[in-house]
Amino acid sequence: MYKNTKDSNNSALIGQKGEDLFVELIEKKKHITVVKATWKENVYDHIDYTLIGNDYKITVDVKAMKRTGRWDGKPQDKIIWLEIKNVSGKNGWLLGKANCISFQCEDGFLCVARKKLVKLCEKLVGLSTKEMILENCKSKKGMYTLYTRNGRKDILTMITKKDLLSIEHEYIKY
C-alpha cells in the first residue's frame, strides 16, 4: 500500500480499507470477476479494479469515505471531495480513465459514470474542466469552489452526496 510522506492521519489506510470492502461486496456477486489494476493503471490512469461480467468490462476507481478536513473527526458520506488535478498538477482521478467512480457510503457504495460526474462537476462549479486551473483556486475550501493546498498543485472541489444522487447511478448496499 502506497503512503504519502505527508499522510499523518492514516488517509492511505482508510482508502485501502474502503477498497477492500468494495472488493468483498462485489465478490459476493457470483457473476462478477474482480481484477486488481496494475501499478501503472492505478497511478497514471486512476483505475483500481476491472469488473468483468458475462457481457461487460468496467474499470472502477474506488473512493473511501473522507473527512471534510484533515482533522475533522471521522470519515463521512455527506460531503464528497473531487480531485481535478493531483498534488503534482497532473490530471486527478476525476479526469482519469476509469469508467466508473465508486464512492463508499455508510450503507454501501454509490457508483457513477466518471464522464457524467465530470459534467456534473462542471455544472456545479460553473467552469469547464479546461478552465479549472490554479489561477481560479482559493486557499479556503468551500462547496462548488476550486480549492488548492499551500505548496501543492492540486485542484479540488466539494459536492454533496445528494448531488451524486441527481445523476444516473447504481447503489450497491451492504
Secondary structure, DSSP 8 states (H G I E B T S, - for coil): ----TT-TT-HHHHHHHHHHHHHHHHHTSTT-EEEE--HHHHHHH---EEEE-SS-EEEEEEE--B-SSTTSSS-BSSEEEEEEE-TTSSB-GGGSS-SEEEEEETTEEEEEEHHHHHHHHHHHHTS-GGG--GGG-BSS--BTS-B--TT---EEEEEEHHHHHTSSEEEEE-
